[in-house]
Amino acid sequence: MSESGMNKLYSQIDMLSYSERICLLGKIIQSLHTPSKTVKTQSSDFSAAFGLWKDRDISVEEIRSKAWSRS
């Protein structure tokens, strides 16, 4: 795009309200976004992770004391 074309575009953008600029920016970002391919994983048993803490005495106070002792 030529310099005069860019100046014309800038002047048109300057006339837009703030909300119109945000909307335009959203449209530009959406046009640049290309959806990525996602790999669908097998459904895992979420509740299986709870067994990790079985028979362990974990309290909020213990977590806080360990977290603050690191500093």
All heavy atoms as TSV, in Angstrom:
chain	resi	resn	atom	element	x	y	z
A	1	MET	N	N	0.852	-1.178	0.000
A	1	MET	CA	C	0.000	0.000	0.000
A	1	MET	C	C	0.892	1.233	0.000
A	1	MET	O	O	1.891	1.279	0.709
A	1	MET	CB	C	-0.929	-0.027	1.217
A	1	MET	CG	C	-1.909	1.105	1.247
A	1	MET	SD	S	-3.051	1.058	2.651
A	1	MET	CE	C	-4.229	-0.135	2.110
A	2	SER	N	N	0.516	2.204	-0.777
A	2	SER	CA	C	1.312	3.427	-0.879
A	2	SER	C	C	1.176	4.267	0.388
A	2	SER	O	O	0.279	4.065	1.205
A	2	SER	CB	C	0.869	4.239	-2.089
A	2	SER	OG	O	-0.437	4.731	-1.874
A	3	GLU	N	N	2.072	5.232	0.512
A	3	GLU	CA	C	2.056	6.101	1.687
A	3	GLU	C	C	0.772	6.916	1.755
A	3	GLU	O	O	0.196	7.096	2.831
A	3	GLU	CB	C	3.268	7.024	1.665
A	3	GLU	CG	C	3.424	7.813	2.936
A	3	GLU	CD	C	4.705	8.631	2.950
A	3	GLU	OE1	O	5.673	8.233	2.285
A	3	GLU	OE2	O	4.708	9.656	3.637
A	4	SER	N	N	0.288	7.380	0.612
A	4	SER	CA	C	-0.957	8.160	0.609
A	4	SER	C	C	-2.147	7.269	0.986
A	4	SER	O	O	-3.079	7.724	1.652
A	4	SER	CB	C	-1.188	8.804	-0.754
A	4	SER	OG	O	-1.351	7.810	-1.753
A	5	GLY	N	N	-2.103	6.018	0.568
A	5	GLY	CA	C	-3.157	5.079	0.947
A	5	GLY	C	C	-3.170	4.818	2.443
A	5	GLY	O	O	-4.229	4.717	3.063
A	6	MET	N	N	-1.972	4.700	3.020
A	6	MET	CA	C	-1.873	4.493	4.472
A	6	MET	C	C	-2.367	5.715	5.224
A	6	MET	O	O	-3.065	5.591	6.227
A	6	MET	CB	C	-0.421	4.182	4.868
A	6	MET	CG	C	0.061	2.811	4.430
A	6	MET	SD	S	-0.871	1.442	5.169
A	6	MET	CE	C	-0.363	1.561	6.853
A	7	ASN	N	N	-2.006	6.896	4.741
A	7	ASN	CA	C	-2.470	8.130	5.396
A	7	ASN	C	C	-3.985	8.226	5.350
A	7	ASN	O	O	-4.627	8.662	6.315
A	7	ASN	CB	C	-1.833	9.354	4.751
A	7	ASN	CG	C	-0.356	9.464	5.084
A	7	ASN	OD1	O	0.089	8.917	6.095
A	7	ASN	ND2	N	0.394	10.140	4.235
A	8	LYS	N	N	-4.580	7.845	4.237
A	8	LYS	CA	C	-6.035	7.867	4.101
A	8	LYS	C	C	-6.672	6.878	5.077
A	8	LYS	O	O	-7.665	7.191	5.729
A	8	LYS	CB	C	-6.433	7.522	2.666
A	8	LYS	CG	C	-7.908	7.623	2.391
A	8	LYS	CD	C	-8.222	7.352	0.928
A	8	LYS	CE	C	-9.718	7.427	0.691
A	8	LYS	NZ	N	-10.074	7.143	-0.699
A	9	LEU	N	N	-6.058	5.690	5.198
A	9	LEU	CA	C	-6.565	4.682	6.131
A	9	LEU	C	C	-6.473	5.187	7.569
A	9	LEU	O	O	-7.421	5.052	8.345
A	9	LEU	CB	C	-5.770	3.380	5.968
A	9	LEU	CG	C	-6.163	2.226	6.877
A	9	LEU	CD1	C	-7.604	1.799	6.621
A	9	LEU	CD2	C	-5.219	1.054	6.665
A	10	TYR	N	N	-5.334	5.800	7.932
A	10	TYR	CA	C	-5.166	6.347	9.274
A	10	TYR	C	C	-6.203	7.427	9.573
A	10	TYR	O	O	-6.750	7.493	10.672
A	10	TYR	CB	C	-3.761	6.910	9.467
A	10	TYR	CG	C	-2.681	5.857	9.565
A	10	TYR	CD1	C	-1.428	6.094	9.029
A	10	TYR	CD2	C	-2.899	4.638	10.191
A	10	TYR	CE1	C	-0.417	5.145	9.103
A	10	TYR	CE2	C	-1.901	3.684	10.274
A	10	TYR	CZ	C	-0.664	3.943	9.736
A	10	TYR	OH	O	0.324	3.002	9.818
A	11	SER	N	N	-6.487	8.273	8.594
A	11	SER	CA	C	-7.467	9.337	8.819
A	11	SER	C	C	-8.869	8.755	8.992
A	11	SER	O	O	-9.668	9.275	9.774
A	11	SER	CB	C	-7.437	10.358	7.684
A	11	SER	OG	O	-7.854	9.763	6.477
A	12	GLN	N	N	-9.167	7.677	8.274
A	12	GLN	CA	C	-10.468	7.025	8.448
A	12	GLN	C	C	-10.576	6.380	9.825
A	12	GLN	O	O	-11.629	6.429	10.464
A	12	GLN	CB	C	-10.698	5.988	7.355
A	12	GLN	CG	C	-10.935	6.585	5.986
A	12	GLN	CD	C	-11.014	5.538	4.890
A	12	GLN	OE1	O	-10.650	4.392	5.087
A	12	GLN	NE2	N	-11.488	5.945	3.724
A	13	ILE	N	N	-9.489	5.788	10.283
A	13	ILE	CA	C	-9.492	5.166	11.611
A	13	ILE	C	C	-9.633	6.226	12.693
A	13	ILE	O	O	-10.317	6.029	13.689
A	13	ILE	CB	C	-8.219	4.316	11.809
A	13	ILE	CG1	C	-8.272	3.091	10.893
A	13	ILE	CG2	C	-8.069	3.875	13.260
A	13	ILE	CD1	C	-7.000	2.272	10.860
A	14	ASP	N	N	-8.999	7.389	12.495
A	14	ASP	CA	C	-9.088	8.477	13.474
A	14	ASP	C	C	-10.523	8.963	13.650
A	14	ASP	O	O	-10.876	9.467	14.718
A	14	ASP	CB	C	-8.198	9.653	13.063
A	14	ASP	CG	C	-6.732	9.390	13.352
A	14	ASP	OD1	O	-6.439	8.520	14.194
A	14	ASP	OD2	O	-5.885	10.047	12.717
A	15	MET	N	N	-11.358	8.808	12.637
A	15	MET	CA	C	-12.748	9.266	12.730
A	15	MET	C	C	-13.637	8.276	13.486
A	15	MET	O	O	-14.761	8.609	13.843
A	15	MET	CB	C	-13.316	9.499	11.327
A	15	MET	CG	C	-12.707	10.693	10.623
A	15	MET	SD	S	-13.509	11.111	9.067
A	15	MET	CE	C	-13.055	9.734	8.036
A	16	LEU	N	N	-13.139	7.075	13.744
A	16	LEU	CA	C	-13.941	6.069	14.437
A	16	LEU	C	C	-13.979	6.352	15.933
A	16	LEU	O	O	-13.031	6.895	16.507
A	16	LEU	CB	C	-13.347	4.668	14.215
A	16	LEU	CG	C	-13.348	4.137	12.789
A	16	LEU	CD1	C	-12.631	2.796	12.742
A	16	LEU	CD2	C	-14.755	3.997	12.253
A	17	SER	N	N	-15.066	5.956	16.558
A	17	SER	CA	C	-15.144	6.074	18.012
A	17	SER	C	C	-14.295	4.961	18.631
A	17	SER	O	O	-13.858	4.027	17.952
A	17	SER	CB	C	-16.594	5.933	18.480
A	17	SER	OG	O	-17.050	4.606	18.279
A	18	TYR	N	N	-14.080	5.063	19.936
A	18	TYR	CA	C	-13.265	4.075	20.636
A	18	TYR	C	C	-13.860	2.680	20.493
A	18	TYR	O	O	-13.148	1.720	20.199
A	18	TYR	CB	C	-13.148	4.470	22.114
A	18	TYR	CG	C	-12.247	3.560	22.903
A	18	TYR	CD1	C	-10.864	3.622	22.737
A	18	TYR	CD2	C	-12.770	2.638	23.800
A	18	TYR	CE1	C	-10.035	2.786	23.455
A	18	TYR	CE2	C	-11.940	1.802	24.517
A	18	TYR	CZ	C	-10.568	1.885	24.344
A	18	TYR	OH	O	-9.753	1.045	25.044
A	19	SER	N	N	-15.165	2.554	20.666
A	19	SER	CA	C	-15.804	1.239	20.573
A	19	SER	C	C	-15.725	0.679	19.154
A	19	SER	O	O	-15.559	-0.525	18.958
A	19	SER	CB	C	-17.253	1.293	21.049
A	19	SER	OG	O	-18.004	2.170	20.244
A	20	GLU	N	N	-15.825	1.555	18.157
A	20	GLU	CA	C	-15.700	1.104	16.770
A	20	GLU	C	C	-14.274	0.637	16.476
A	20	GLU	O	O	-14.067	-0.332	15.748
A	20	GLU	CB	C	-16.093	2.230	15.808
A	20	GLU	CG	C	-17.583	2.534	15.810
A	20	GLU	CD	C	-17.923	3.784	15.020
A	20	GLU	OE1	O	-17.116	4.733	14.989
A	20	GLU	OE2	O	-19.013	3.798	14.426
A	21	ARG	N	N	-13.298	1.301	17.078
A	21	ARG	CA	C	-11.898	0.888	16.909
A	21	ARG	C	C	-11.674	-0.493	17.523
A	21	ARG	O	O	-10.992	-1.328	16.942
A	21	ARG	CB	C	-10.949	1.889	17.552
A	21	ARG	CG	C	-10.869	3.197	16.821
A	21	ARG	CD	C	-9.920	4.131	17.507
A	21	ARG	NE	N	-9.989	5.456	16.917
A	21	ARG	CZ	C	-9.105	6.403	17.160
A	21	ARG	NH1	N	-8.096	6.176	17.968
A	21	ARG	NH2	N	-9.238	7.578	16.584
A	22	ILE	N	N	-12.241	-0.707	18.703
A	22	ILE	CA	C	-12.111	-2.006	19.372
A	22	ILE	C	C	-12.756	-3.093	18.522
A	22	ILE	O	O	-12.202	-4.182	18.353
A	22	ILE	CB	C	-12.746	-1.969	20.783
A	22	ILE	CG1	C	-12.004	-0.983	21.686
A	22	ILE	CG2	C	-12.779	-3.353	21.400
A	22	ILE	CD1	C	-10.558	-1.335	21.946
A	23	CYS	N	N	-13.929	-2.808	17.981
A	23	CYS	CA	C	-14.629	-3.763	17.124
A	23	CYS	C	C	-13.801	-4.080	15.881
A	23	CYS	O	O	-13.675	-5.241	15.484
A	23	CYS	CB	C	-15.988	-3.193	16.742
A	23	CYS	SG	S	-17.072	-4.371	15.957
A	24	LEU	N	N	-13.216	-3.056	15.277
A	24	LEU	CA	C	-12.369	-3.245	14.098
A	24	LEU	C	C	-11.145	-4.088	14.441
A	24	LEU	O	O	-10.786	-5.012	13.704
A	24	LEU	CB	C	-11.926	-1.889	13.539
A	24	LEU	CG	C	-10.972	-1.918	12.347
A	24	LEU	CD1	C	-11.617	-2.590	11.142
A	24	LEU	CD2	C	-10.523	-0.506	12.004
A	25	LEU	N	N	-10.541	-3.800	15.570
A	25	LEU	CA	C	-9.384	-4.568	16.001
A	25	LEU	C	C	-9.755	-6.033	16.217
A	25	LEU	O	O	-9.011	-6.936	15.826
A	25	LEU	CB	C	-8.801	-3.972	17.287
A	25	LEU	CG	C	-7.562	-4.644	17.854
A	25	LEU	CD1	C	-6.422	-4.617	16.848
A	25	LEU	CD2	C	-7.156	-3.985	19.148
A	26	GLY	N	N	-10.915	-6.275	16.808
A	26	GLY	CA	C	-11.391	-7.648	16.995
A	26	GLY	C	C	-11.571	-8.373	15.677
A	26	GLY	O	O	-11.199	-9.545	15.537
A	27	LYS	N	N	-12.120	-7.685	14.694
A	27	LYS	CA	C	-12.303	-8.293	13.370
A	27	LYS	C	C	-10.963	-8.599	12.710
A	27	LYS	O	O	-10.800	-9.635	12.065
A	27	LYS	CB	C	-13.132	-7.376	12.479
A	27	LYS	CG	C	-14.581	-7.310	12.881
A	27	LYS	CD	C	-15.366	-6.358	12.001
A	27	LYS	CE	C	-16.810	-6.262	12.443
A	27	LYS	NZ	N	-17.584	-5.335	11.607
A	28	ILE	N	N	-10.002	-7.695	12.862
A	28	ILE	CA	C	-8.673	-7.924	12.289
A	28	ILE	C	C	-8.025	-9.147	12.931
A	28	ILE	O	O	-7.476	-10.012	12.247
A	28	ILE	CB	C	-7.783	-6.676	12.452
A	28	ILE	CG1	C	-8.307	-5.549	11.576
A	28	ILE	CG2	C	-6.324	-6.995	12.116
A	28	ILE	CD1	C	-7.648	-4.210	11.827
A	29	ILE	N	N	-8.113	-9.236	14.250
A	29	ILE	CA	C	-7.520	-10.370	14.963
A	29	ILE	C	C	-8.192	-11.670	14.553
A	29	ILE	O	O	-7.527	-12.686	14.325
A	29	ILE	CB	C	-7.592	-10.148	16.484
A	29	ILE	CG1	C	-6.640	-9.012	16.873
A	29	ILE	CG2	C	-7.256	-11.423	17.245
A	29	ILE	CD1	C	-6.763	-8.561	18.297
A	30	GLN	N	N	-9.524	-11.662	14.431
A	30	GLN	CA	C	-10.239	-12.867	14.016
A	30	GLN	C	C	-9.826	-13.287	12.606
A	30	GLN	O	O	-9.731	-14.474	12.313
A	30	GLN	CB	C	-11.742	-12.646	14.065
A	30	GLN	CG	C	-12.307	-12.658	15.457
A	30	GLN	CD	C	-13.802	-12.386	15.463
A	30	GLN	OE1	O	-14.391	-12.045	14.446
A	30	GLN	NE2	N	-14.415	-12.520	16.625
A	31	SER	N	N	-9.563	-12.320	11.735
A	31	SER	CA	C	-9.179	-12.670	10.370
A	31	SER	C	C	-7.776	-13.258	10.324
A	31	SER	O	O	-7.446	-14.021	9.421
A	31	SER	CB	C	-9.268	-11.449	9.454
A	31	SER	OG	O	-8.236	-10.535	9.747
A	32	LEU	N	N	-6.935	-12.908	11.293
A	32	LEU	CA	C	-5.574	-13.435	11.333
A	32	LEU	C	C	-5.483	-14.785	12.022
A	32	LEU	O	O	-4.535	-15.530	11.803
A	32	LEU	CB	C	-4.649	-12.446	12.051
A	32	LEU	CG	C	-4.470	-11.087	11.387
A	32	LEU	CD1	C	-3.626	-10.193	12.278
A	32	LEU	CD2	C	-3.842	-11.235	10.026
A	33	HIS	N	N	-6.450	-15.073	12.856
A	33	HIS	CA	C	-6.426	-16.319	13.630
A	33	HIS	C	C	-6.763	-17.512	12.743
A	33	HIS	O	O	-7.761	-17.508	12.034
A	33	HIS	CB	C	-7.424	-16.251	14.785
A	33	HIS	CG	C	-7.519	-17.522	15.556
A	33	HIS	ND1	N	-6.509	-17.964	16.373
A	33	HIS	CD2	C	-8.493	-18.451	15.621
A	33	HIS	CE1	C	-6.867	-19.113	16.902
A	33	HIS	NE2	N	-8.067	-19.430	16.468
A	34	THR	N	N	-5.908	-18.493	12.788
A	34	THR	CA	C	-6.208	-19.745	12.089
A	34	THR	C	C	-6.384	-20.815	13.155
A	34	THR	O	O	-5.511	-21.010	14.000
A	34	THR	CB	C	-5.070	-20.152	11.133
A	34	THR	OG1	O	-3.858	-20.236	11.859
A	34	THR	CG2	C	-4.930	-19.157	10.002
A	35	PRO	N	N	-7.507	-21.484	13.153
A	35	PRO	CA	C	-7.742	-22.493	14.187
A	35	PRO	C	C	-6.681	-23.588	14.129
A	35	PRO	O	O	-6.298	-24.044	13.057
A	35	PRO	CB	C	-9.111	-23.058	13.840
A	35	PRO	CG	C	-9.697	-22.154	12.820
A	35	PRO	CD	C	-8.594	-21.381	12.208
A	36	SER	N	N	-6.209	-23.954	15.281
A	36	SER	CA	C	-5.220	-25.019	15.331
A	36	SER	C	C	-5.932	-26.366	15.434
A	36	SER	O	O	-7.052	-26.461	15.920
A	36	SER	CB	C	-4.296	-24.836	16.537
A	36	SER	OG	O	-5.048	-24.878	17.725
A	37	LYS	N	N	-5.269	-27.365	14.954
A	37	LYS	CA	C	-5.835	-28.700	15.040
A	37	LYS	C	C	-5.632	-29.202	16.463
A	37	LYS	O	O	-4.525	-29.159	16.993
A	37	LYS	CB	C	-5.151	-29.641	14.058
A	37	LYS	CG	C	-5.409	-29.295	12.616
A	37	LYS	CD	C	-4.727	-30.276	11.700
A	37	LYS	CE	C	-4.976	-29.910	10.241
A	37	LYS	NZ	N	-4.296	-30.832	9.330
A	38	THR	N	N	-6.682	-29.649	17.057
A	38	THR	CA	C	-6.573	-30.187	18.401
A	38	THR	C	C	-6.707	-31.694	18.344
A	38	THR	O	O	-7.479	-32.239	17.560
A	38	THR	CB	C	-7.660	-29.614	19.325
A	38	THR	OG1	O	-8.934	-29.907	18.763
A	38	THR	CG2	C	-7.509	-28.111	19.482
A	39	VAL	N	N	-5.949	-32.320	19.174
A	39	VAL	CA	C	-6.000	-33.765	19.253
A	39	VAL	C	C	-6.902	-34.118	20.418
A	39	VAL	O	O	-6.684	-33.694	21.547
A	39	VAL	CB	C	-4.584	-34.352	19.476
A	39	VAL	CG1	C	-4.648	-35.854	19.635
A	39	VAL	CG2	C	-3.678	-33.952	18.346
A	40	LYS	N	N	-7.915	-34.863	20.124
A	40	LYS	CA	C	-8.834	-35.254	21.178
A	40	LYS	C	C	-8.241	-36.444	21.916
A	40	LYS	O	O	-7.984	-37.493	21.330
A	40	LYS	CB	C	-10.194	-35.628	20.587
A	40	LYS	CG	C	-11.247	-35.845	21.637
A	40	LYS	CD	C	-12.611	-36.022	21.026
A	40	LYS	CE	C	-13.638	-36.188	22.119
A	40	LYS	NZ	N	-14.972	-36.308	21.573
A	41	THR	N	N	-7.987	-36.219	23.181
A	41	THR	CA	C	-7.416	-37.291	23.986
A	41	THR	C	C	-8.517	-38.191	24.498
A	41	THR	O	O	-9.683	-37.803	24.558
A	41	THR	CB	C	-6.626	-36.728	25.176
A	41	THR	OG1	O	-7.509	-35.936	25.976
A	41	THR	CG2	C	-5.471	-35.865	24.699
A	42	GLN	N	N	-8.119	-39.359	24.885
A	42	GLN	CA	C	-9.091	-40.274	25.455
A	42	GLN	C	C	-9.558	-39.701	26.782
A	42	GLN	O	O	-8.802	-39.059	27.496
A	42	GLN	CB	C	-8.472	-41.647	25.671
A	42	GLN	CG	C	-8.048	-42.323	24.399
A	42	GLN	CD	C	-7.332	-43.638	24.677
A	42	GLN	OE1	O	-6.997	-43.936	25.806
A	42	GLN	NE2	N	-7.120	-44.403	23.638
A	43	SER	N	N	-10.798	-39.911	27.087
A	43	SER	CA	C	-11.317	-39.372	28.340
A	43	SER	C	C	-10.625	-40.070	29.500
A	43	SER	O	O	-10.570	-41.292	29.578
A	43	SER	CB	C	-12.830	-39.553	28.416
A	43	SER	OG	O	-13.143	-40.927	28.393
A	44	SER	N	N	-10.042	-39.261	30.363
A	44	SER	CA	C	-9.359	-39.820	31.524
A	44	SER	C	C	-10.278	-39.739	32.729
A	44	SER	O	O	-11.197	-38.929	32.782
A	44	SER	CB	C	-8.065	-39.072	31.793
A	44	SER	OG	O	-8.359	-37.716	32.055
A	45	ASP	N	N	-10.003	-40.554	33.672
A	45	ASP	CA	C	-10.812	-40.587	34.892
A	45	ASP	C	C	-10.312	-39.487	35.818
A	45	ASP	O	O	-9.265	-39.616	36.448
A	45	ASP	CB	C	-10.716	-41.955	35.552
A	45	ASP	CG	C	-11.633	-42.090	36.752
A	45	ASP	OD1	O	-12.520	-41.221	36.923
A	45	ASP	OD2	O	-11.469	-43.058	37.510
A	46	PHE	N	N	-11.044	-38.377	35.867
A	46	PHE	CA	C	-10.635	-37.227	36.671
A	46	PHE	C	C	-10.549	-37.587	38.148
A	46	PHE	O	O	-9.659	-37.139	38.861
A	46	PHE	CB	C	-11.614	-36.074	36.459
A	46	PHE	CG	C	-11.288	-34.848	37.247
A	46	PHE	CD1	C	-10.212	-34.056	36.899
A	46	PHE	CD2	C	-12.040	-34.483	38.347
A	46	PHE	CE1	C	-9.893	-32.928	37.614
A	46	PHE	CE2	C	-11.729	-33.354	39.072
A	46	PHE	CZ	C	-10.651	-32.572	38.698
A	47	SER	N	N	-11.442	-38.424	38.612
A	47	SER	CA	C	-11.463	-38.774	40.029
A	47	SER	C	C	-10.270	-39.640	40.427
A	47	SER	O	O	-9.976	-39.781	41.609
A	47	SER	CB	C	-12.773	-39.471	40.387
A	47	SER	OG	O	-12.902	-40.663	39.634
A	48	ALA	N	N	-9.552	-40.197	39.453
A	48	ALA	CA	C	-8.385	-41.015	39.781
A	48	ALA	C	C	-7.291	-40.175	40.433
A	48	ALA	O	O	-6.488	-40.691	41.210
A	48	ALA	CB	C	-7.860	-41.691	38.525
A	49	ALA	N	N	-7.235	-38.897	40.126
A	49	ALA	CA	C	-6.219	-38.022	40.714
A	49	ALA	C	C	-6.440	-37.816	42.202
A	49	ALA	O	O	-5.510	-37.492	42.937
A	49	ALA	CB	C	-6.221	-36.673	40.004
A	50	PHE	N	N	-7.664	-38.005	42.662
A	50	PHE	CA	C	-7.938	-37.807	44.086
A	50	PHE	C	C	-7.237	-38.840	44.944
A	50	PHE	O	O	-6.957	-38.602	46.112
A	50	PHE	CB	C	-9.446	-37.828	44.351
A	50	PHE	CG	C	-10.177	-36.705	43.685
A	50	PHE	CD1	C	-11.158	-36.956	42.750
A	50	PHE	CD2	C	-9.875	-35.393	43.983
A	50	PHE	CE1	C	-11.827	-35.924	42.128
A	50	PHE	CE2	C	-10.536	-34.348	43.364
A	50	PHE	CZ	C	-11.519	-34.623	42.428
A	51	GLY	N	N	-6.928	-39.991	44.410
A	51	GLY	CA	C	-6.229	-41.018	45.163
A	51	GLY	C	C	-4.821	-40.612	45.540
A	51	GLY	O	O	-4.219	-41.174	46.440
A	52	LEU	N	N	-4.293	-39.609	44.867
A	52	LEU	CA	C	-2.951	-39.122	45.136
A	52	LEU	C	C	-2.815	-38.612	46.570
A	52	LEU	O	O	-1.768	-38.729	47.187
A	52	LEU	CB	C	-2.626	-38.004	44.141
A	52	LEU	CG	C	-1.240	-37.409	44.147
A	52	LEU	CD1	C	-0.236	-38.459	43.686
A	52	LEU	CD2	C	-1.181	-36.222	43.213
A	53	TRP	N	N	-3.876	-38.046	47.118
A	53	TRP	CA	C	-3.840	-37.453	48.455
A	53	TRP	C	C	-4.472	-38.352	49.512
A	53	TRP	O	O	-4.625	-37.939	50.655
A	53	TRP	CB	C	-4.550	-36.099	48.446
A	53	TRP	CG	C	-3.935	-35.168	47.460
A	53	TRP	CD1	C	-4.467	-34.773	46.268
A	53	TRP	CD2	C	-2.647	-34.575	47.549
A	53	TRP	NE1	N	-3.600	-33.957	45.616
A	53	TRP	CE2	C	-2.467	-33.808	46.368
A	53	TRP	CE3	C	-1.627	-34.607	48.488
A	53	TRP	CZ2	C	-1.313	-33.083	46.127
A	53	TRP	CZ3	C	-0.479	-33.882	48.235
A	53	TRP	CH2	C	-0.337	-33.131	47.077
A	54	LYS	N	N	-4.790	-39.572	49.146
A	54	LYS	CA	C	-5.438	-40.494	50.085
A	54	LYS	C	C	-4.498	-40.777	51.267
A	54	LYS	O	O	-3.302	-40.976	51.101
A	54	LYS	CB	C	-5.796	-41.794	49.372
A	54	LYS	CG	C	-6.578	-42.748	50.213
A	54	LYS	CD	C	-6.943	-43.980	49.423
A	54	LYS	CE	C	-7.725	-44.944	50.307
A	54	LYS	NZ	N	-8.055	-46.157	49.605
A	55	ASP	N	N	-5.067	-40.774	52.441
A	55	ASP	CA	C	-4.353	-41.065	53.695
A	55	ASP	C	C	-3.221	-40.079	53.981
A	55	ASP	O	O	-2.235	-40.416	54.618
A	55	ASP	CB	C	-3.802	-42.503	53.688
A	55	ASP	CG	C	-4.902	-43.537	53.555
A	55	ASP	OD1	O	-6.017	-43.297	54.058
A	55	ASP	OD2	O	-4.648	-44.577	52.916
A	56	ARG	N	N	-3.335	-38.859	53.512
A	56	ARG	CA	C	-2.347	-37.821	53.811
A	56	ARG	C	C	-3.053	-36.683	54.529
A	56	ARG	O	O	-4.134	-36.277	54.157
A	56	ARG	CB	C	-1.712	-37.297	52.533
A	56	ARG	CG	C	-0.872	-38.377	51.846
A	56	ARG	CD	C	-0.191	-37.860	50.642
A	56	ARG	NE	N	0.990	-37.096	51.047
A	56	ARG	CZ	C	1.763	-36.453	50.191
A	56	ARG	NH1	N	1.483	-36.458	48.906
A	56	ARG	NH2	N	2.803	-35.789	50.600
A	57	ASP	N	N	-2.415	-36.202	55.571
A	57	ASP	CA	C	-2.989	-35.108	56.347
A	57	ASP	C	C	-2.540	-33.783	55.733
A	57	ASP	O	O	-1.436	-33.313	55.986
A	57	ASP	CB	C	-2.536	-35.208	57.805
A	57	ASP	CG	C	-3.178	-34.137	58.663
A	57	ASP	OD1	O	-4.278	-33.658	58.291
A	57	ASP	OD2	O	-2.592	-33.773	59.691
A	58	ILE	N	N	-3.390	-33.216	54.909
A	58	ILE	CA	C	-3.083	-31.949	54.247
A	58	ILE	C	C	-4.100	-30.913	54.731
A	58	ILE	O	O	-5.301	-31.120	54.630
A	58	ILE	CB	C	-3.193	-32.079	52.709
A	58	ILE	CG1	C	-2.253	-33.144	52.186
A	58	ILE	CG2	C	-2.935	-30.751	52.036
A	58	ILE	CD1	C	-0.791	-32.817	52.319
A	59	SER	N	N	-3.580	-29.815	55.256
A	59	SER	CA	C	-4.465	-28.739	55.713
A	59	SER	C	C	-4.014	-27.430	55.085
A	59	SER	O	O	-2.891	-27.309	54.583
A	59	SER	CB	C	-4.424	-28.625	57.238
A	59	SER	OG	O	-3.136	-28.207	57.646
A	60	VAL	N	N	-4.871	-26.452	55.128
A	60	VAL	CA	C	-4.544	-25.140	54.580
A	60	VAL	C	C	-3.357	-24.542	55.324
A	60	VAL	O	O	-2.457	-23.956	54.718
A	60	VAL	CB	C	-5.783	-24.204	54.652
A	60	VAL	CG1	C	-5.419	-22.800	54.248
A	60	VAL	CG2	C	-6.898	-24.747	53.812
A	61	GLU	N	N	-3.325	-24.704	56.629
A	61	GLU	CA	C	-2.231	-24.149	57.423
A	61	GLU	C	C	-0.897	-24.784	57.035
A	61	GLU	O	O	0.122	-24.104	56.929
A	61	GLU	CB	C	-2.492	-24.369	58.923
A	61	GLU	CG	C	-3.647	-23.567	59.478
A	61	GLU	CD	C	-4.999	-24.194	59.175
A	61	GLU	OE1	O	-5.076	-25.417	58.915
A	61	GLU	OE2	O	-5.984	-23.446	59.167
A	62	GLU	N	N	-0.900	-26.093	56.794
A	62	GLU	CA	C	0.329	-26.778	56.410
A	62	GLU	C	C	0.821	-26.292	55.045
A	62	GLU	O	O	2.006	-26.049	54.841
A	62	GLU	CB	C	0.092	-28.291	56.370
A	62	GLU	CG	C	1.343	-29.085	56.045
A	62	GLU	CD	C	1.083	-30.581	56.007
A	62	GLU	OE1	O	-0.009	-31.024	56.388
A	62	GLU	OE2	O	1.994	-31.299	55.561
A	63	ILE	N	N	-0.104	-26.130	54.117
A	63	ILE	CA	C	0.264	-25.648	52.784
A	63	ILE	C	C	0.837	-24.239	52.873
A	63	ILE	O	O	1.860	-23.928	52.263
A	63	ILE	CB	C	-0.954	-25.683	51.838
A	63	ILE	CG1	C	-1.364	-27.135	51.580
A	63	ILE	CG2	C	-0.653	-24.963	50.528
A	63	ILE	CD1	C	-2.677	-27.278	50.857
A	64	ARG	N	N	0.201	-23.385	53.654
A	64	ARG	CA	C	0.688	-22.008	53.805
A	64	ARG	C	C	2.067	-21.968	54.459
A	64	ARG	O	O	2.937	-21.211	54.035
A	64	ARG	CB	C	-0.306	-21.181	54.625
A	64	ARG	CG	C	-1.535	-20.810	53.863
A	64	ARG	CD	C	-2.451	-19.945	54.680
A	64	ARG	NE	N	-3.639	-19.612	53.915
A	64	ARG	CZ	C	-4.820	-19.400	54.440
A	64	ARG	NH1	N	-4.997	-19.467	55.740
A	64	ARG	NH2	N	-5.847	-19.105	53.672
A	65	SER	N	N	2.265	-22.775	55.494
A	65	SER	CA	C	3.564	-22.756	56.177
A	65	SER	C	C	4.674	-23.220	55.246
A	65	SER	O	O	5.774	-22.673	55.258
A	65	SER	CB	C	3.523	-23.612	57.440
A	65	SER	OG	O	3.379	-24.977	57.105
A	66	LYS	N	N	4.412	-24.230	54.424
A	66	LYS	CA	C	5.419	-24.709	53.475
A	66	LYS	C	C	5.668	-23.672	52.382
A	66	LYS	O	O	6.802	-23.482	51.952
A	66	LYS	CB	C	4.997	-26.038	52.863
A	66	LYS	CG	C	5.109	-27.182	53.833
A	66	LYS	CD	C	4.747	-28.497	53.184
A	66	LYS	CE	C	4.882	-29.629	54.175
A	66	LYS	NZ	N	4.571	-30.927	53.589
A	67	ALA	N	N	4.622	-22.999	51.936
A	67	ALA	CA	C	4.769	-22.004	50.873
A	67	ALA	C	C	5.569	-20.804	51.369
A	67	ALA	O	O	6.430	-20.289	50.665
A	67	ALA	CB	C	3.396	-21.563	50.370
A	68	TRP	N	N	5.290	-20.322	52.588
A	68	TRP	CA	C	5.957	-19.149	53.080
A	68	TRP	C	C	7.372	-19.450	53.553
A	68	TRP	O	O	8.203	-18.551	53.616
A	68	TRP	CB	C	5.166	-18.506	54.221
A	68	TRP	CG	C	3.931	-17.843	53.729
A	68	TRP	CD1	C	2.656	-18.244	53.933
A	68	TRP	CD2	C	3.846	-16.682	52.884
A	68	TRP	NE1	N	1.773	-17.412	53.285
A	68	TRP	CE2	C	2.479	-16.435	52.633
A	68	TRP	CE3	C	4.778	-15.832	52.320
A	68	TRP	CZ2	C	2.051	-15.381	51.847
A	68	TRP	CZ3	C	4.343	-14.775	51.539
A	68	TRP	CH2	C	3.000	-14.570	51.322
A	69	SER	N	N	7.674	-20.696	53.866
A	69	SER	CA	C	9.019	-21.020	54.322
A	69	SER	C	C	10.037	-21.023	53.193
A	69	SER	O	O	11.231	-21.041	53.403
A	69	SER	CB	C	9.033	-22.381	55.035
A	69	SER	OG	O	8.736	-23.413	54.111
A	70	ARG	N	N	9.561	-20.992	51.929
A	70	ARG	CA	C	10.452	-21.007	50.778
A	70	ARG	C	C	11.112	-19.653	50.535
A	70	ARG	O	O	12.102	-19.550	49.851
A	70	ARG	CB	C	9.695	-21.415	49.526
A	70	ARG	CG	C	9.237	-22.836	49.560
A	70	ARG	CD	C	8.549	-23.193	48.290
A	70	ARG	NE	N	8.014	-24.544	48.380
A	70	ARG	CZ	C	7.271	-25.107	47.463
A	70	ARG	NH1	N	6.970	-24.436	46.375
A	70	ARG	NH2	N	6.828	-26.317	47.604
A	71	SER	N	N	10.543	-18.594	51.062
A	71	SER	CA	C	11.084	-17.263	50.759
A	71	SER	C	C	12.260	-16.895	51.582
A	71	SER	O	O	12.975	-17.497	52.169
A	71	SER	CB	C	10.011	-16.198	50.961
A	71	SER	OG	O	9.427	-16.329	52.236
